[in-house]
């Protein structure tokens, strides 16, 4: 297994990690591993951007809107030479 060192970690973050670890009855190192597992364990990111967007906007999340009827195009203006 690999190991990492985290430098320049803010004191507040370290304190919050210490408290969270104590709440869960484990070491700060194990708490950090658990956080990383949960955040990174969601599987590989989709390779196709379009597929990722389609998955994000599932059919159940869509809303059907009533579109107004189209009107015929207006005739373009006629510009003539002035006299």
mmCIF file of the N, C-alpha and C atoms, coordinates in Angstrom:
data_MODEL
# 
_entry.id   MODEL 
# 
loop_
_atom_site.group_PDB 
_atom_site.id 
_atom_site.type_symbol 
_atom_site.label_atom_id 
_atom_site.label_alt_id 
_atom_site.label_comp_id 
_atom_site.label_asym_id 
_atom_site.label_entity_id 
_atom_site.label_seq_id 
_atom_site.pdbx_PDB_ins_code 
_atom_site.Cartn_x 
_atom_site.Cartn_y 
_atom_site.Cartn_z 
_atom_site.occupancy 
_atom_site.B_iso_or_equiv 
_atom_site.pdbx_formal_charge 
_atom_site.auth_seq_id 
_atom_site.auth_comp_id 
_atom_site.auth_asym_id 
_atom_site.auth_atom_id 
_atom_site.pdbx_PDB_model_num 
ATOM 1   N N  . UNK A 1 1  ? 0.836   -1.175 0.000   1.00 0.00 ? 1  UNK A N  1 
ATOM 2   C CA . UNK A 1 1  ? 0.000   0.000  0.000   1.00 0.00 ? 1  UNK A CA 1 
ATOM 3   C C  . UNK A 1 1  ? 0.886   1.245  0.000   1.00 0.00 ? 1  UNK A C  1 
ATOM 4   N N  . UNK A 1 2  ? 0.357   2.296  -0.561  1.00 0.00 ? 2  UNK A N  1 
ATOM 5   C CA . UNK A 1 2  ? 1.091   3.550  -0.642  1.00 0.00 ? 2  UNK A CA 1 
ATOM 6   C C  . UNK A 1 2  ? 0.796   4.419  0.576   1.00 0.00 ? 2  UNK A C  1 
ATOM 7   N N  . UNK A 1 3  ? 1.677   5.360  0.818   1.00 0.00 ? 3  UNK A N  1 
ATOM 8   C CA . UNK A 1 3  ? 1.441   6.327  1.885   1.00 0.00 ? 3  UNK A CA 1 
ATOM 9   C C  . UNK A 1 3  ? 1.684   7.719  1.335   1.00 0.00 ? 3  UNK A C  1 
ATOM 10  N N  . UNK A 1 4  ? 1.029   8.708  1.936   1.00 0.00 ? 4  UNK A N  1 
ATOM 11  C CA . UNK A 1 4  ? 1.199   10.094 1.508   1.00 0.00 ? 4  UNK A CA 1 
ATOM 12  C C  . UNK A 1 4  ? 1.444   10.963 2.728   1.00 0.00 ? 4  UNK A C  1 
ATOM 13  N N  . UNK A 1 5  ? 2.051   12.105 2.488   1.00 0.00 ? 5  UNK A N  1 
ATOM 14  C CA . UNK A 1 5  ? 2.243   13.119 3.517   1.00 0.00 ? 5  UNK A CA 1 
ATOM 15  C C  . UNK A 1 5  ? 1.527   14.365 3.042   1.00 0.00 ? 5  UNK A C  1 
ATOM 16  N N  . UNK A 1 6  ? 0.756   14.963 3.919   1.00 0.00 ? 6  UNK A N  1 
ATOM 17  C CA . UNK A 1 6  ? 0.038   16.186 3.564   1.00 0.00 ? 6  UNK A CA 1 
ATOM 18  C C  . UNK A 1 6  ? 0.704   17.343 4.288   1.00 0.00 ? 6  UNK A C  1 
ATOM 19  N N  . UNK A 1 7  ? 1.318   18.225 3.531   1.00 0.00 ? 7  UNK A N  1 
ATOM 20  C CA . UNK A 1 7  ? 2.006   19.375 4.100   1.00 0.00 ? 7  UNK A CA 1 
ATOM 21  C C  . UNK A 1 7  ? 1.100   20.599 4.042   1.00 0.00 ? 7  UNK A C  1 
ATOM 22  N N  . UNK A 1 8  ? 1.414   21.575 4.876   1.00 0.00 ? 8  UNK A N  1 
ATOM 23  C CA . UNK A 1 8  ? 0.717   22.870 4.893   1.00 0.00 ? 8  UNK A CA 1 
ATOM 24  C C  . UNK A 1 8  ? -0.787  22.726 5.115   1.00 0.00 ? 8  UNK A C  1 
ATOM 25  N N  . UNK A 1 9  ? -1.167  21.782 5.960   1.00 0.00 ? 9  UNK A N  1 
ATOM 26  C CA . UNK A 1 9  ? -2.572  21.605 6.311   1.00 0.00 ? 9  UNK A CA 1 
ATOM 27  C C  . UNK A 1 9  ? -2.927  22.628 7.385   1.00 0.00 ? 9  UNK A C  1 
ATOM 28  N N  . UNK A 1 10 ? -4.000  23.358 7.167   1.00 0.00 ? 10 UNK A N  1 
ATOM 29  C CA . UNK A 1 10 ? -4.401  24.389 8.111   1.00 0.00 ? 10 UNK A CA 1 
ATOM 30  C C  . UNK A 1 10 ? -4.706  23.758 9.470   1.00 0.00 ? 10 UNK A C  1 
ATOM 31  N N  . UNK A 1 11 ? -4.385  24.486 10.539  1.00 0.00 ? 11 UNK A N  1 
ATOM 32  C CA . UNK A 1 11 ? -4.618  23.986 11.895  1.00 0.00 ? 11 UNK A CA 1 
ATOM 33  C C  . UNK A 1 11 ? -6.087  23.676 12.138  1.00 0.00 ? 11 UNK A C  1 
ATOM 34  N N  . UNK A 1 12 ? -6.982  24.507 11.597  1.00 0.00 ? 12 UNK A N  1 
ATOM 35  C CA . UNK A 1 12 ? -8.415  24.294 11.791  1.00 0.00 ? 12 UNK A CA 1 
ATOM 36  C C  . UNK A 1 12 ? -8.857  22.968 11.179  1.00 0.00 ? 12 UNK A C  1 
ATOM 37  N N  . UNK A 1 13 ? -8.354  22.663 9.988   1.00 0.00 ? 13 UNK A N  1 
ATOM 38  C CA . UNK A 1 13 ? -8.714  21.408 9.321   1.00 0.00 ? 13 UNK A CA 1 
ATOM 39  C C  . UNK A 1 13 ? -8.195  20.221 10.138  1.00 0.00 ? 13 UNK A C  1 
ATOM 40  N N  . UNK A 1 14 ? -6.966  20.338 10.625  1.00 0.00 ? 14 UNK A N  1 
ATOM 41  C CA . UNK A 1 14 ? -6.396  19.258 11.428  1.00 0.00 ? 14 UNK A CA 1 
ATOM 42  C C  . UNK A 1 14 ? -7.219  19.043 12.695  1.00 0.00 ? 14 UNK A C  1 
ATOM 43  N N  . UNK A 1 15 ? -7.625  20.122 13.332  1.00 0.00 ? 15 UNK A N  1 
ATOM 44  C CA . UNK A 1 15 ? -8.430  20.017 14.553  1.00 0.00 ? 15 UNK A CA 1 
ATOM 45  C C  . UNK A 1 15 ? -9.784  19.377 14.259  1.00 0.00 ? 15 UNK A C  1 
ATOM 46  N N  . UNK A 1 16 ? -10.409 19.786 13.161  1.00 0.00 ? 16 UNK A N  1 
ATOM 47  C CA . UNK A 1 16 ? -11.701 19.206 12.788  1.00 0.00 ? 16 UNK A CA 1 
ATOM 48  C C  . UNK A 1 16 ? -11.572 17.720 12.474  1.00 0.00 ? 16 UNK A C  1 
ATOM 49  N N  . UNK A 1 17 ? -10.473 17.332 11.840  1.00 0.00 ? 17 UNK A N  1 
ATOM 50  C CA . UNK A 1 17 ? -10.223 15.921 11.561  1.00 0.00 ? 17 UNK A CA 1 
ATOM 51  C C  . UNK A 1 17 ? -10.022 15.151 12.856  1.00 0.00 ? 17 UNK A C  1 
ATOM 52  N N  . UNK A 1 18 ? -9.293  15.748 13.796  1.00 0.00 ? 18 UNK A N  1 
ATOM 53  C CA . UNK A 1 18 ? -9.057  15.106 15.088  1.00 0.00 ? 18 UNK A CA 1 
ATOM 54  C C  . UNK A 1 18 ? -10.382 14.876 15.824  1.00 0.00 ? 18 UNK A C  1 
ATOM 55  N N  . UNK A 1 19 ? -11.251 15.893 15.832  1.00 0.00 ? 19 UNK A N  1 
ATOM 56  C CA . UNK A 1 19 ? -12.549 15.776 16.513  1.00 0.00 ? 19 UNK A CA 1 
ATOM 57  C C  . UNK A 1 19 ? -13.415 14.731 15.826  1.00 0.00 ? 19 UNK A C  1 
ATOM 58  N N  . UNK A 1 20 ? -13.446 14.776 14.511  1.00 0.00 ? 20 UNK A N  1 
ATOM 59  C CA . UNK A 1 20 ? -14.263 13.816 13.752  1.00 0.00 ? 20 UNK A CA 1 
ATOM 60  C C  . UNK A 1 20 ? -13.788 12.382 13.982  1.00 0.00 ? 20 UNK A C  1 
ATOM 61  N N  . UNK A 1 21 ? -12.473 12.200 14.010  1.00 0.00 ? 21 UNK A N  1 
ATOM 62  C CA . UNK A 1 21 ? -11.917 10.872 14.259  1.00 0.00 ? 21 UNK A CA 1 
ATOM 63  C C  . UNK A 1 21 ? -12.309 10.386 15.653  1.00 0.00 ? 21 UNK A C  1 
ATOM 64  N N  . UNK A 1 22 ? -12.230 11.274 16.634  1.00 0.00 ? 22 UNK A N  1 
ATOM 65  C CA . UNK A 1 22 ? -12.601 10.899 18.004  1.00 0.00 ? 22 UNK A CA 1 
ATOM 66  C C  . UNK A 1 22 ? -14.077 10.534 18.080  1.00 0.00 ? 22 UNK A C  1 
ATOM 67  N N  . UNK A 1 23 ? -14.916 11.266 17.368  1.00 0.00 ? 23 UNK A N  1 
ATOM 68  C CA . UNK A 1 23 ? -16.343 10.964 17.358  1.00 0.00 ? 23 UNK A CA 1 
ATOM 69  C C  . UNK A 1 23 ? -16.620 9.572  16.801  1.00 0.00 ? 23 UNK A C  1 
ATOM 70  N N  . UNK A 1 24 ? -15.806 9.158  15.842  1.00 0.00 ? 24 UNK A N  1 
ATOM 71  C CA . UNK A 1 24 ? -15.980 7.844  15.221  1.00 0.00 ? 24 UNK A CA 1 
ATOM 72  C C  . UNK A 1 24 ? -15.118 6.770  15.890  1.00 0.00 ? 24 UNK A C  1 
ATOM 73  N N  . UNK A 1 25 ? -14.378 7.138  16.919  1.00 0.00 ? 25 UNK A N  1 
ATOM 74  C CA . UNK A 1 25 ? -13.572 6.169  17.662  1.00 0.00 ? 25 UNK A CA 1 
ATOM 75  C C  . UNK A 1 25 ? -12.415 5.598  16.877  1.00 0.00 ? 25 UNK A C  1 
ATOM 76  N N  . UNK A 1 26 ? -11.746 6.419  16.082  1.00 0.00 ? 26 UNK A N  1 
ATOM 77  C CA . UNK A 1 26 ? -10.598 5.938  15.315  1.00 0.00 ? 26 UNK A CA 1 
ATOM 78  C C  . UNK A 1 26 ? -9.524  7.002  15.241  1.00 0.00 ? 26 UNK A C  1 
ATOM 79  N N  . UNK A 1 27 ? -8.391  6.630  14.698  1.00 0.00 ? 27 UNK A N  1 
ATOM 80  C CA . UNK A 1 27 ? -7.279  7.562  14.588  1.00 0.00 ? 27 UNK A CA 1 
ATOM 81  C C  . UNK A 1 27 ? -7.542  8.579  13.483  1.00 0.00 ? 27 UNK A C  1 
ATOM 82  N N  . UNK A 1 28 ? -6.781  9.669  13.520  1.00 0.00 ? 28 UNK A N  1 
ATOM 83  C CA . UNK A 1 28 ? -6.915  10.678 12.457  1.00 0.00 ? 28 UNK A CA 1 
ATOM 84  C C  . UNK A 1 28 ? -6.548  10.074 11.108  1.00 0.00 ? 28 UNK A C  1 
ATOM 85  N N  . UNK A 1 29 ? -5.541  9.224  11.103  1.00 0.00 ? 29 UNK A N  1 
ATOM 86  C CA . UNK A 1 29 ? -5.106  8.596  9.857   1.00 0.00 ? 29 UNK A CA 1 
ATOM 87  C C  . UNK A 1 29 ? -6.214  7.713  9.277   1.00 0.00 ? 29 UNK A C  1 
ATOM 88  N N  . UNK A 1 30 ? -6.852  6.914  10.127  1.00 0.00 ? 30 UNK A N  1 
ATOM 89  C CA . UNK A 1 30 ? -7.947  6.058  9.654   1.00 0.00 ? 30 UNK A CA 1 
ATOM 90  C C  . UNK A 1 30 ? -9.136  6.900  9.206   1.00 0.00 ? 30 UNK A C  1 
ATOM 91  N N  . UNK A 1 31 ? -9.395  7.986  9.906   1.00 0.00 ? 31 UNK A N  1 
ATOM 92  C CA . UNK A 1 31 ? -10.491 8.877  9.506   1.00 0.00 ? 31 UNK A CA 1 
ATOM 93  C C  . UNK A 1 31 ? -10.210 9.481  8.132   1.00 0.00 ? 31 UNK A C  1 
ATOM 94  N N  . UNK A 1 32 ? -8.979  9.909  7.914   1.00 0.00 ? 32 UNK A N  1 
ATOM 95  C CA . UNK A 1 32 ? -8.604  10.465 6.604   1.00 0.00 ? 32 UNK A CA 1 
ATOM 96  C C  . UNK A 1 32 ? -8.747  9.407  5.512   1.00 0.00 ? 32 UNK A C  1 
ATOM 97  N N  . UNK A 1 33 ? -8.338  8.160  5.802   1.00 0.00 ? 33 UNK A N  1 
ATOM 98  C CA . UNK A 1 33 ? -8.493  7.077  4.819   1.00 0.00 ? 33 UNK A CA 1 
ATOM 99  C C  . UNK A 1 33 ? -9.963  6.865  4.494   1.00 0.00 ? 33 UNK A C  1 
ATOM 100 N N  . UNK A 1 34 ? -10.815 6.872  5.533   1.00 0.00 ? 34 UNK A N  1 
ATOM 101 C CA . UNK A 1 34 ? -12.245 6.667  5.312   1.00 0.00 ? 34 UNK A CA 1 
ATOM 102 C C  . UNK A 1 34 ? -12.835 7.779  4.449   1.00 0.00 ? 34 UNK A C  1 
ATOM 103 N N  . UNK A 1 35 ? -12.454 9.015  4.733   1.00 0.00 ? 35 UNK A N  1 
ATOM 104 C CA . UNK A 1 35 ? -12.939 10.151 3.934   1.00 0.00 ? 35 UNK A CA 1 
ATOM 105 C C  . UNK A 1 35 ? -12.506 9.989  2.486   1.00 0.00 ? 35 UNK A C  1 
ATOM 106 N N  . UNK A 1 36 ? -11.250 9.648  2.263   1.00 0.00 ? 36 UNK A N  1 
ATOM 107 C CA . UNK A 1 36 ? -10.748 9.472  0.895   1.00 0.00 ? 36 UNK A CA 1 
ATOM 108 C C  . UNK A 1 36 ? -11.448 8.314  0.194   1.00 0.00 ? 36 UNK A C  1 
ATOM 109 N N  . UNK A 1 37 ? -11.674 7.208  0.899   1.00 0.00 ? 37 UNK A N  1 
ATOM 110 C CA . UNK A 1 37 ? -12.384 6.074  0.293   1.00 0.00 ? 37 UNK A CA 1 
ATOM 111 C C  . UNK A 1 37 ? -13.780 6.474  -0.152  1.00 0.00 ? 37 UNK A C  1 
ATOM 112 N N  . UNK A 1 38 ? -14.495 7.190  0.724   1.00 0.00 ? 38 UNK A N  1 
ATOM 113 C CA . UNK A 1 38 ? -15.867 7.577  0.384   1.00 0.00 ? 38 UNK A CA 1 
ATOM 114 C C  . UNK A 1 38 ? -15.898 8.563  -0.779  1.00 0.00 ? 38 UNK A C  1 
ATOM 115 N N  . UNK A 1 39 ? -14.975 9.512  -0.783  1.00 0.00 ? 39 UNK A N  1 
ATOM 116 C CA . UNK A 1 39 ? -14.975 10.522 -1.850  1.00 0.00 ? 39 UNK A CA 1 
ATOM 117 C C  . UNK A 1 39 ? -14.500 9.924  -3.176  1.00 0.00 ? 39 UNK A C  1 
ATOM 118 N N  . UNK A 1 40 ? -13.473 9.115  -3.131  1.00 0.00 ? 40 UNK A N  1 
ATOM 119 C CA . UNK A 1 40 ? -12.886 8.585  -4.363  1.00 0.00 ? 40 UNK A CA 1 
ATOM 120 C C  . UNK A 1 40 ? -13.494 7.256  -4.791  1.00 0.00 ? 40 UNK A C  1 
ATOM 121 N N  . UNK A 1 41 ? -14.271 6.626  -3.947  1.00 0.00 ? 41 UNK A N  1 
ATOM 122 C CA . UNK A 1 41 ? -14.779 5.289  -4.238  1.00 0.00 ? 41 UNK A CA 1 
ATOM 123 C C  . UNK A 1 41 ? -15.977 5.241  -5.146  1.00 0.00 ? 41 UNK A C  1 
ATOM 124 N N  . UNK A 1 42 ? -16.394 6.366  -5.704  1.00 0.00 ? 42 UNK A N  1 
ATOM 125 C CA . UNK A 1 42 ? -17.581 6.400  -6.555  1.00 0.00 ? 42 UNK A CA 1 
ATOM 126 C C  . UNK A 1 42 ? -17.394 5.773  -7.911  1.00 0.00 ? 42 UNK A C  1 
ATOM 127 N N  . UNK A 1 43 ? -16.256 5.196  -8.187  1.00 0.00 ? 43 UNK A N  1 
ATOM 128 C CA . UNK A 1 43 ? -15.998 4.601  -9.498  1.00 0.00 ? 43 UNK A CA 1 
ATOM 129 C C  . UNK A 1 43 ? -15.263 5.572  -10.390 1.00 0.00 ? 43 UNK A C  1 
ATOM 130 N N  . UNK A 1 44 ? -14.898 5.090  -11.538 1.00 0.00 ? 44 UNK A N  1 
ATOM 131 C CA . UNK A 1 44 ? -14.156 5.913  -12.494 1.00 0.00 ? 44 UNK A CA 1 
ATOM 132 C C  . UNK A 1 44 ? -15.087 6.957  -13.103 1.00 0.00 ? 44 UNK A C  1 
ATOM 133 N N  . UNK A 1 45 ? -14.579 8.158  -13.335 1.00 0.00 ? 45 UNK A N  1 
ATOM 134 C CA . UNK A 1 45 ? -15.415 9.174  -13.973 1.00 0.00 ? 45 UNK A CA 1 
ATOM 135 C C  . UNK A 1 45 ? -15.746 8.761  -15.411 1.00 0.00 ? 45 UNK A C  1 
ATOM 136 N N  . UNK A 1 46 ? -16.896 9.169  -15.914 1.00 0.00 ? 46 UNK A N  1 
ATOM 137 C CA . UNK A 1 46 ? -17.255 8.821  -17.292 1.00 0.00 ? 46 UNK A CA 1 
ATOM 138 C C  . UNK A 1 46 ? -16.238 9.386  -18.274 1.00 0.00 ? 46 UNK A C  1 
ATOM 139 N N  . UNK A 1 47 ? -15.969 8.616  -19.296 1.00 0.00 ? 47 UNK A N  1 
ATOM 140 C CA . UNK A 1 47 ? -14.999 9.063  -20.304 1.00 0.00 ? 47 UNK A CA 1 
ATOM 141 C C  . UNK A 1 47 ? -15.638 9.982  -21.332 1.00 0.00 ? 47 UNK A C  1 
ATOM 142 N N  . UNK A 1 48 ? -16.937 9.866  -21.490 1.00 0.00 ? 48 UNK A N  1 
ATOM 143 C CA . UNK A 1 48 ? -17.641 10.610 -22.522 1.00 0.00 ? 48 UNK A CA 1 
ATOM 144 C C  . UNK A 1 48 ? -18.424 11.744 -21.857 1.00 0.00 ? 48 UNK A C  1 
ATOM 145 N N  . UNK A 1 49 ? -18.117 12.983 -22.195 1.00 0.00 ? 49 UNK A N  1 
ATOM 146 C CA . UNK A 1 49 ? -18.787 14.134 -21.586 1.00 0.00 ? 49 UNK A CA 1 
ATOM 147 C C  . UNK A 1 49 ? -20.285 14.128 -21.872 1.00 0.00 ? 49 UNK A C  1 
ATOM 148 N N  . UNK A 1 50 ? -20.675 13.791 -23.089 1.00 0.00 ? 50 UNK A N  1 
ATOM 149 C CA . UNK A 1 50 ? -22.099 13.765 -23.435 1.00 0.00 ? 50 UNK A CA 1 
ATOM 150 C C  . UNK A 1 50 ? -22.840 12.725 -22.594 1.00 0.00 ? 50 UNK A C  1 
ATOM 151 N N  . UNK A 1 51 ? -22.232 11.560 -22.394 1.00 0.00 ? 51 UNK A N  1 
ATOM 152 C CA . UNK A 1 51 ? -22.859 10.520 -21.568 1.00 0.00 ? 51 UNK A CA 1 
ATOM 153 C C  . UNK A 1 51 ? -22.971 10.980 -20.121 1.00 0.00 ? 51 UNK A C  1 
ATOM 154 N N  . UNK A 1 52 ? -21.975 11.689 -19.647 1.00 0.00 ? 52 UNK A N  1 
ATOM 155 C CA . UNK A 1 52 ? -22.014 12.196 -18.270 1.00 0.00 ? 52 UNK A CA 1 
ATOM 156 C C  . UNK A 1 52 ? -23.143 13.207 -18.105 1.00 0.00 ? 52 UNK A C  1 
ATOM 157 N N  . UNK A 1 53 ? -23.322 14.070 -19.090 1.00 0.00 ? 53 UNK A N  1 
ATOM 158 C CA . UNK A 1 53 ? -24.397 15.064 -19.032 1.00 0.00 ? 53 UNK A CA 1 
ATOM 159 C C  . UNK A 1 53 ? -25.748 14.371 -19.094 1.00 0.00 ? 53 UNK A C  1 
ATOM 160 N N  . UNK A 1 54 ? -25.894 13.387 -19.998 1.00 0.00 ? 54 UNK A N  1 
ATOM 161 C CA . UNK A 1 54 ? -27.156 12.657 -20.102 1.00 0.00 ? 54 UNK A CA 1 
ATOM 162 C C  . UNK A 1 54 ? -27.485 11.938 -18.798 1.00 0.00 ? 54 UNK A C  1 
ATOM 163 N N  . UNK A 1 55 ? -26.483 11.344 -18.170 1.00 0.00 ? 55 UNK A N  1 
ATOM 164 C CA . UNK A 1 55 ? -26.709 10.641 -16.904 1.00 0.00 ? 55 UNK A CA 1 
ATOM 165 C C  . UNK A 1 55 ? -27.109 11.616 -15.809 1.00 0.00 ? 55 UNK A C  1 
ATOM 166 N N  . UNK A 1 56 ? -26.541 12.804 -15.854 1.00 0.00 ? 56 UNK A N  1 
ATOM 167 C CA . UNK A 1 56 ? -26.844 13.810 -14.835 1.00 0.00 ? 56 UNK A CA 1 
ATOM 168 C C  . UNK A 1 56 ? -28.263 14.344 -14.973 1.00 0.00 ? 56 UNK A C  1 
ATOM 169 N N  . UNK A 1 57 ? -28.713 14.475 -16.219 1.00 0.00 ? 57 UNK A N  1 
ATOM 170 C CA . UNK A 1 57 ? -30.056 14.984 -16.491 1.00 0.00 ? 57 UNK A CA 1 
ATOM 171 C C  . UNK A 1 57 ? -30.907 13.788 -16.908 1.00 0.00 ? 57 UNK A C  1 
ATOM 172 N N  . UNK A 1 58 ? -31.267 12.977 -15.948 1.00 0.00 ? 58 UNK A N  1 
ATOM 173 C CA . UNK A 1 58 ? -32.041 11.760 -16.210 1.00 0.00 ? 58 UNK A CA 1 
ATOM 174 C C  . UNK A 1 58 ? -33.441 12.114 -16.696 1.00 0.00 ? 58 UNK A C  1 
ATOM 175 N N  . UNK A 1 59 ? -34.074 11.208 -17.440 1.00 0.00 ? 59 UNK A N  1 
ATOM 176 C CA . UNK A 1 59 ? -35.425 11.494 -17.948 1.00 0.00 ? 59 UNK A CA 1 
ATOM 177 C C  . UNK A 1 59 ? -36.428 11.846 -16.850 1.00 0.00 ? 59 UNK A C  1 
ATOM 178 N N  . UNK A 1 60 ? -36.278 11.288 -15.680 1.00 0.00 ? 60 UNK A N  1 
ATOM 179 C CA . UNK A 1 60 ? -37.228 11.594 -14.608 1.00 0.00 ? 60 UNK A CA 1 
ATOM 180 C C  . UNK A 1 60 ? -37.085 13.025 -14.109 1.00 0.00 ? 60 UNK A C  1 
ATOM 181 N N  . UNK A 1 61 ? -35.973 13.662 -14.407 1.00 0.00 ? 61 UNK A N  1 
ATOM 182 C CA . UNK A 1 61 ? -35.744 15.037 -13.962 1.00 0.00 ? 61 UNK A CA 1 
ATOM 183 C C  . UNK A 1 61 ? -36.210 16.068 -14.983 1.00 0.00 ? 61 UNK A C  1 
ATOM 184 N N  . UNK A 1 62 ? -36.663 15.613 -16.123 1.00 0.00 ? 62 UNK A N  1 
ATOM 185 C CA . UNK A 1 62 ? -37.025 16.549 -17.191 1.00 0.00 ? 62 UNK A CA 1 
ATOM 186 C C  . UNK A 1 62 ? -38.419 17.117 -16.983 1.00 0.00 ? 62 UNK A C  1 
ATOM 187 N N  . UNK A 1 63 ? -38.634 18.265 -17.589 1.00 0.00 ? 63 UNK A N  1 
ATOM 188 C CA . UNK A 1 63 ? -39.934 18.933 -17.550 1.00 0.00 ? 63 UNK A CA 1 
ATOM 189 C C  . UNK A 1 63 ? -40.343 19.192 -18.994 1.00 0.00 ? 63 UNK A C  1 
ATOM 190 N N  . UNK A 1 64 ? -41.558 18.800 -19.340 1.00 0.00 ? 64 UNK A N  1 
ATOM 191 C CA . UNK A 1 64 ? -42.059 19.076 -20.684 1.00 0.00 ? 64 UNK A CA 1 
ATOM 192 C C  . UNK A 1 64 ? -42.715 20.452 -20.684 1.00 0.00 ? 64 UNK A C  1 
ATOM 193 N N  . UNK A 1 65 ? -42.288 21.280 -21.588 1.00 0.00 ? 65 UNK A N  1 
ATOM 194 C CA . UNK A 1 65 ? -42.822 22.636 -21.693 1.00 0.00 ? 65 UNK A CA 1 
ATOM 195 C C  . UNK A 1 65 ? -43.697 22.741 -22.936 1.00 0.00 ? 65 UNK A C  1 
ATOM 196 N N  . UNK A 1 66 ? -44.778 23.476 -22.831 1.00 0.00 ? 66 UNK A N  1 
ATOM 197 C CA . UNK A 1 66 ? -45.624 23.748 -23.988 1.00 0.00 ? 66 UNK A CA 1 
ATOM 198 C C  . UNK A 1 66 ? -44.982 24.881 -24.782 1.00 0.00 ? 66 UNK A C  1 
ATOM 199 N N  . UNK A 1 67 ? -44.649 24.590 -26.022 1.00 0.00 ? 67 UNK A N  1 
ATOM 200 C CA . UNK A 1 67 ? -44.034 25.599 -26.873 1.00 0.00 ? 67 UNK A CA 1 
ATOM 201 C C  . UNK A 1 67 ? -45.113 26.324 -27.665 1.00 0.00 ? 67 UNK A C  1 
ATOM 202 N N  . UNK A 1 68 ? -45.006 27.628 -27.778 1.00 0.00 ? 68 UNK A N  1 
ATOM 203 C CA . UNK A 1 68 ? -46.003 28.364 -28.560 1.00 0.00 ? 68 UNK A CA 1 
ATOM 204 C C  . UNK A 1 68 ? -45.878 28.023 -30.045 1.00 0.00 ? 68 UNK A C  1 
ATOM 205 N N  . UNK A 1 69 ? -46.998 28.116 -30.751 1.00 0.00 ? 69 UNK A N  1 
ATOM 206 C CA . UNK A 1 69 ? -46.991 27.841 -32.189 1.00 0.00 ? 69 UNK A CA 1 
ATOM 207 C C  . UNK A 1 69 ? -46.148 28.897 -32.900 1.00 0.00 ? 69 UNK A C  1 
ATOM 208 N N  . UNK A 1 70 ? -45.485 28.460 -33.947 1.00 0.00 ? 70 UNK A N  1 
ATOM 209 C CA . UNK A 1 70 ? -44.668 29.398 -34.716 1.00 0.00 ? 70 UNK A CA 1 
ATOM 210 C C  . UNK A 1 70 ? -45.541 30.222 -35.642 1.00 0.00 ? 70 UNK A C  1 
ATOM 211 N N  . UNK A 1 71 ? -45.158 31.466 -35.795 1.00 0.00 ? 71 UNK A N  1 
ATOM 212 C CA . UNK A 1 71 ? -45.866 32.345 -36.717 1.00 0.00 ? 71 UNK A CA 1 
ATOM 213 C C  . UNK A 1 71 ? -45.094 32.357 -38.029 1.00 0.00 ? 71 UNK A C  1 
ATOM 214 N N  . UNK A 1 72 ? -45.805 32.654 -39.130 1.00 0.00 ? 72 UNK A N  1 
ATOM 215 C CA . UNK A 1 72 ? -45.083 32.711 -40.403 1.00 0.00 ? 72 UNK A CA 1 
ATOM 216 C C  . UNK A 1 72 ? -44.045 33.845 -40.378 1.00 0.00 ? 72 UNK A C  1 
ATOM 217 N N  . UNK A 1 73 ? -42.997 33.658 -41.152 1.00 0.00 ? 73 UNK A N  1 
ATOM 218 C CA . UNK A 1 73 ? -41.958 34.681 -41.210 1.00 0.00 ? 73 UNK A CA 1 
ATOM 219 C C  . UNK A 1 73 ? -42.492 35.946 -41.862 1.00 0.00 ? 73 UNK A C  1 
ATOM 220 N N  . UNK A 1 74 ? -42.040 37.058 -41.355 1.00 0.00 ? 74 UNK A N  1 
ATOM 221 C CA . UNK A 1 74 ? -42.416 38.330 -41.963 1.00 0.00 ? 74 UNK A CA 1 
ATOM 222 C C  . UNK A 1 74 ? -41.601 38.536 -43.232 1.00 0.00 ? 74 UNK A C  1 
ATOM 223 N N  . UNK A 1 75 ? -42.185 39.305 -44.133 1.00 0.00 ? 75 UNK A N  1 
ATOM 224 C CA . UNK A 1 75 ? -41.440 39.635 -45.366 1.00 0.00 ? 75 UNK A CA 1 
ATOM 225 C C  . UNK A 1 75 ? -40.295 40.559 -44.986 1.00 0.00 ? 75 UNK A C  1 
ATOM 226 N N  . UNK A 1 76 ? -39.145 40.363 -45.612 1.00 0.00 ? 76 UNK A N  1 
ATOM 227 C CA . UNK A 1 76 ? -38.021 41.246 -45.299 1.00 0.00 ? 76 UNK A CA 1 
ATOM 228 C C  . UNK A 1 76 ? -38.302 42.666 -45.779 1.00 0.00 ? 76 UNK A C  1 
ATOM 229 N N  . UNK A 1 77 ? -37.741 43.641 -45.118 1.00 0.00 ? 77 UNK A N  1 
ATOM 230 C CA . UNK A 1 77 ? -37.989 45.031 -45.541 1.00 0.00 ? 77 UNK A CA 1 
ATOM 231 C C  . UNK A 1 77 ? -37.371 45.277 -46.924 1.00 0.00 ? 77 UNK A C  1 
ATOM 232 N N  . UNK A 1 78 ? -37.989 46.133 -47.655 1.00 0.00 ? 78 UNK A N  1 
ATOM 233 C CA . UNK A 1 78 ? -37.518 46.515 -48.980 1.00 0.00 ? 78 UNK A CA 1 
ATOM 234 C C  . UNK A 1 78 ? -36.841 47.865 -48.871 1.00 0.00 ? 78 UNK A C  1 
ATOM 235 N N  . UNK A 1 79 ? -35.597 47.896 -49.177 1.00 0.00 ? 79 UNK A N  1 
ATOM 236 C CA . UNK A 1 79 ? -34.833 49.149 -49.146 1.00 0.00 ? 79 UNK A CA 1 
ATOM 237 C C  . UNK A 1 79 ? -34.603 49.573 -50.586 1.00 0.00 ? 79 UNK A C  1 
ATOM 238 N N  . UNK A 1 80 ? -35.124 50.736 -50.901 1.00 0.00 ? 80 UNK A N  1 
ATOM 239 C CA . UNK A 1 80 ? -34.934 51.223 -52.242 1.00 0.00 ? 80 UNK A CA 1 
ATOM 240 C C  . UNK A 1 80 ? -34.045 52.458 -52.240 1.00 0.00 ? 80 UNK A C  1 
ATOM 241 N N  . UNK A 1 81 ? -33.639 52.832 -53.390 1.00 0.00 ? 81 UNK A N  1 
ATOM 242 C CA . UNK A 1 81 ? -32.818 54.037 -53.487 1.00 0.00 ? 81 UNK A CA 1 
ATOM 243 C C  . UNK A 1 81 ? -33.724 55.255 -53.430 1.00 0.00 ? 81 UNK A C  1 
ATOM 244 N N  . UNK A 1 82 ? -33.315 56.199 -52.636 1.00 0.00 ? 82 UNK A N  1 
ATOM 245 C CA . UNK A 1 82 ? -34.082 57.437 -52.523 1.00 0.00 ? 82 UNK A CA 1 
ATOM 246 C C  . UNK A 1 82 ? -33.937 58.300 -53.758 1.00 0.00 ? 82 UNK A C  1 
ATOM 247 N N  . UNK A 1 83 ? -34.911 59.143 -54.031 1.00 0.00 ? 83 UNK A N  1 
ATOM 248 C CA . UNK A 1 83 ? -34.856 60.001 -55.221 1.00 0.00 ? 83 UNK A CA 1 
ATOM 249 C C  . UNK A 1 83 ? -34.291 61.327 -54.919 1.00 0.00 ? 83 UNK A C  1 
# 
